[in-house]
Amino acid sequence: MKSKKITSIPGLFGGMNHYDENGKLIGYSTESIFGGTNHYNADGSRAGYSLESVFGGMDHYDEDGHFSGYSMDGVFGGKTHYDEDGQYAGYSTQNIIAGSTFHGDVDNDHPSLFDNESDDLDW
């Protein structure tokens, strides 16, 4: 299992742009007109979406609408992320200026966020 770091910063025209450890754009997210957030790969193909959970936090779904995990507010700020089985998947911290950085582990069962090779989102 290897560590994964994804940095998200506000885009020029709204939404959030997501970058890997090397600064390469791997995807972006925009607010949905129906509420929640839509997620896209760098090539513009849909990667999934997130909706506010009834119990707080956000529920995440892949592009086919299958539940892929959830995020909750962290005890010390940021967010704590869990996979579809409720297992810890990582955490996000707020950046000093804007946006956030996801820190998590990636393996074959938990592919990376916006991975074009995968049908799953990993939060």
N, C-alpha and C positions, 0 to 999 in steps of 0.2 A: 504494500500500500504506500502511495506517495502523497506528499502534501500538495495541496492546491491552494492558490491564492488568486482571487479575482477582485479587481478594483473597479468600482462603479462610480462614475462622476456624471453630473448633469450635462446633458447635451446642449448644443447651441440653440436648438429650436424646441426645447422641452424634453421630457423623458430622461432616461439614464443610459449612458454608454458603458459597456462592460469590457474590461481589458484583462488579458492574462498576465503572468509574471514578467513577460518580455515586452509588455506594452502594446501587444497586438490586439486590435479590436476583435472580440469574439461574439459580440451580440449587443442588443439594445432592448430597452423596455419602454413602453409608452402606456399612459393611462387609457383605459377603455372608456368609450362613451356610455357603457352600461355599468360602470363601476369596476373596480379591480385594475389589474395591470396585465397587458399583453407582452409576451417575450418573443424575441426574434433572434435568429442566428445572424452572423455578420453578412451573409448573402441575402438577407431579407426574408428567408423562409421562417414560418412560424415555429417556435420552439415550445410554446405552452402559454399558460396564463395563471394568475394568482387572484384569489378572492379573499375578502375579509372573512374570518371564521366567526361563527356564532359565539365561540368561547374566547374570542380575542385572538390577535395574531393574524397570520395569513395562511390559507391553504393553497398548495401549489398543484397544478395539473399539467400533464404533458400535452403535446399537440393533438392527441386523440381524445383528450378529456379524462384520462385515467389519473387518479390521485397519485401524486409522486412525493408528497411530504408536506411539512408545515414549518412555520417560523413563529417564534414567540419573543416578546420583549425579554432581553437579558436582565439578570439581577443587577448588574453594574452598568447598564446601558447597552446599546447595540441590540443585536438579535441572536437568538440561539436557534439553530436549524436542525430538523429531524427528518429522516427519510420516511418512506411510505409505511415502514414497519414500526415507526416510533423510536428508532435507534438514533442516537446522536450522530449528526453529520458534519457539524462545524459551527462556527459563530461568525458574526459580522461586527466590526467596530466602525464607529464614525471616523471619517478622516478629519484632519485639522481644519481644512478650508471648506470642503464640500464632498458629499458622497460618502461611500463606505467601502470597506474591504472585507471580503469573505475569506475565512481561513478554515480549511477542512481537509479531509482525506479522500482520496480517489482510488478506487480499485475497480475490478470488472463488474462488481455488483452495484457500484455507485459511480457511474460515469460523470464526467464534469459537466457543469452548466453550459448550455449552448453547444454541446458536442454534436457535430453533424453526423458522427458515426453512430449515435445512440438514439433510441426512442424515448429515453427517460431524462427528466430533469433531476439534478441533484442539488439540493439547497443546503 
